[in-house]
């Protein structure tokens, strides 16, 4: 786990964050996220406001069971990621662009690898 005194002020601490059905690797430039049956990116630095919240755009790619078409990448959809940090816990909501429904809300813990059940 990271030491908060070494983190950049006003940003989600870099490193691994995980929870049930989700794992996210936060970097200086954004994050890569993996779910049981999907993966995606958060395409901007995760800057926190005065209440510990962030909002960034990125991508979401569904994964599925069964055969895949060689040479055809899975469809990537624009997504909106909103979150809030309280201590070492993050609440993260994923919404696909052009959708009024949240895809899901996850609880992640700093330093955790999470628990995934991949669709393979």
C-alpha positions as CSV (number, residue, x, y, z in Angstrom):
1,X,0.0,0.0,0.0
2,X,1.1,3.5,-0.7
3,X,1.9,6.1,2.0
4,X,-0.5,9.0,1.5
5,X,2.3,11.5,2.4
6,X,4.2,10.4,-0.8
7,X,1.2,10.9,-3.1
8,X,0.5,13.9,-5.3
9,X,-1.9,16.2,-3.5
10,X,-5.4,16.2,-4.9
11,X,-5.1,12.9,-6.9
12,X,-6.1,9.3,-6.5
13,X,-3.0,7.5,-5.2
14,X,-1.2,5.6,-7.9
15,X,-1.0,1.8,-7.7
16,X,-3.4,-1.1,-7.5
17,X,-7.0,-0.7,-6.4
18,X,-9.4,-3.7,-6.3
19,X,-12.6,-5.1,-5.1
20,X,-15.2,-7.7,-5.9
21,X,-15.4,-8.1,-9.7
22,X,-13.0,-5.2,-10.4
23,X,-9.2,-4.4,-10.5
24,X,-7.8,-1.0,-11.4
25,X,-4.2,0.1,-11.9
26,X,-3.9,3.9,-11.4
27,X,-1.1,5.8,-13.0
28,X,-0.1,9.4,-13.3
29,X,-2.0,9.7,-16.6
30,X,-5.2,7.8,-15.7
31,X,-5.9,4.1,-15.1
32,X,-6.5,0.7,-16.7
33,X,-9.5,-1.2,-15.3
34,X,-10.5,-4.8,-15.6
35,X,-13.8,-6.5,-14.7
36,X,-15.0,-10.1,-14.8
37,X,-16.3,-9.7,-18.4
38,X,-14.9,-6.4,-19.6
39,X,-11.9,-4.0,-19.4
40,X,-11.3,-0.4,-20.1
41,X,-9.3,2.8,-19.6
42,X,-9.7,6.0,-17.7
43,X,-8.0,8.5,-20.0
44,X,-7.1,11.4,-17.8
45,X,-5.3,11.9,-14.4
46,X,-7.7,11.1,-11.5
47,X,-7.7,14.6,-9.9
48,X,-9.8,14.9,-6.7
49,X,-12.0,17.9,-5.8
50,X,-12.3,19.2,-2.3
51,X,-14.7,16.4,-1.4
52,X,-12.5,13.6,-2.7
53,X,-14.5,13.1,-6.0
54,X,-13.2,12.7,-9.5
55,X,-14.8,12.3,-13.0
56,X,-13.1,11.3,-16.2
57,X,-13.9,9.8,-19.6
58,X,-12.4,6.7,-21.0
59,X,-13.3,3.4,-22.7
60,X,-15.2,0.3,-21.9
61,X,-14.8,-3.0,-23.8
62,X,-17.1,-6.0,-23.2
63,X,-15.6,-9.4,-23.3
64,X,-17.5,-12.6,-23.9
65,X,-17.5,-16.3,-23.9
66,X,-16.7,-18.5,-26.8
67,X,-14.8,-17.9,-30.0
68,X,-13.4,-14.6,-31.1
69,X,-12.8,-13.3,-34.6
70,X,-9.1,-13.1,-35.3
71,X,-8.0,-9.7,-36.5
72,X,-11.2,-8.0,-35.3
73,X,-10.7,-6.1,-32.1
74,X,-13.7,-6.1,-29.6
75,X,-15.8,-3.0,-29.8
76,X,-14.7,-0.2,-27.5
77,X,-17.4,2.2,-26.2
78,X,-16.9,5.6,-24.6
79,X,-17.5,5.6,-20.9
80,X,-17.7,8.0,-18.0
81,X,-16.1,7.1,-14.7
82,X,-17.0,8.9,-11.5
83,X,-15.6,8.1,-8.1
84,X,-15.1,9.2,-4.6
85,X,-12.2,8.4,-2.2
86,X,-12.7,8.1,1.5
87,X,-9.5,7.1,3.3
88,X,-8.2,4.0,1.4
89,X,-11.7,3.1,-0.1
90,X,-13.0,4.2,-3.5
91,X,-16.6,4.1,-4.8
92,X,-16.5,4.0,-8.6
93,X,-19.5,4.3,-10.9
94,X,-19.3,3.4,-14.6
95,X,-21.7,4.8,-17.2
96,X,-21.6,4.2,-20.9
97,X,-21.8,7.3,-23.1
98,X,-25.3,7.9,-24.5
99,X,-26.9,5.9,-21.7
100,X,-28.8,7.1,-18.7
101,X,-28.2,4.0,-16.7
102,X,-25.1,3.3,-14.7
103,X,-23.3,0.1,-15.9
104,X,-22.3,-0.7,-12.3
105,X,-20.9,0.8,-9.1
106,X,-17.9,-0.8,-7.4
107,X,-16.1,-0.5,-4.1
108,X,-12.4,-0.7,-4.4
109,X,-9.7,-0.7,-1.7
110,X,-6.2,0.7,-2.2
111,X,-3.5,-2.0,-2.4
112,X,-6.0,-4.8,-3.2
113,X,-5.7,-6.9,-6.3
114,X,-9.5,-7.4,-6.3
115,X,-11.4,-10.6,-7.1
116,X,-12.2,-11.4,-10.7
117,X,-14.1,-14.3,-12.3
118,X,-13.1,-13.9,-16.0
119,X,-15.5,-14.8,-18.8
120,X,-13.4,-17.2,-20.8
